[in-house]
Amino acid sequence: MESLLDALNVRVIGDGQNYLLLAHGFGTDQSAWKSILPYFISQFKVIIYDLVCAGSVNPDYFDFRRYTSLDAYADDLLKILDSLGVDSCVYVGHSVSAMIGILASIRRPELFSKLILIGASPRFLNDIDYHGGFEEGEIEKVFMAMEANYEAWVSGFAPLAVGADVPVAVQEFSRTLFNMRPDISLFVSRTVFGSDLREVLGLVRAPCWIIQTAKDVSVPTSVATYLQEKLGGRNTVVMLDVEGHLPHLSAPGLLAHHLQRALLAGT
């Protein structure tokens, strides 16, 4: 059977001594980092890979019985690091991968010297005293739209998620969303929106940089403050003066600048 490193298209690029891992969010694949990579490959060994749900991965690898929670994705992440012989890395996770990194760092804290969390949310649904951004009824309508006509849903969702008026970013996000098999996309969406990691945030020991855009259709700015208060390490919030859930596609230069700040910060 193909190894996990091959199945998830794991690549290590760069000349540095230390490891930097870039993990993409739902609806994209490792190509989402292509404008970010040039800023870091002279300073780090950069690890990139595809989540098992990505359209760039053979859909036969997606086990509907296994990937029912984010823990299974954290398993994959830890296996990748072990297979590569990594003993410590700085982890950059976008959206759902931010939460996957949090879970992995709780289980193996020695592997993660710092977490940089972009557009992270421990729970997307509103709750008593918690504003996640979505009511359950709204989410069910999204699922119904995905099921009824996936292409039409992608065409509507991609510009909303990108937020900013950056047609190239909308085109790129649409491409990787279309690449996903619709049943896998719907299944993963249900898993993500059904997740609630608020109770484990205090177990994180690594220092965290929480990077949030000023207007994100998926994550209210209040969630960044919530994470800063609840995560167990020393935490910094950075608000980017741009719109959208995918700043690595819509404003890569600005995001790279703040990633460099986070990497250089003494922690």
Buried (B, 14 or more C-beta within 10 A) or exposed (E): EEEBBEBBBBEBBBEEEBBBBBBBBBBBBBBBBEBBBEBBBEBBBBBBBBBBBBBBBEEEBBEEEEBEEBBBBBBBBBBBBEEBEBEEBBBBBBBBBBBBBBBBBBEEBEBBBBBBBBBBBBBBBBEEEBBBBBEEEEBEEBBEBBEEEBEEBBBEBBBEBBBBEBEEBBEBBBBBBBBBEBBBBBBBBBBBBBBBBBEBBEBBBBBBBBBBBEBBBBBBBEBBBBBBEBBBBBBBBBBBEBBBBBBBBBBBEBBBEBBEEBBEEEB
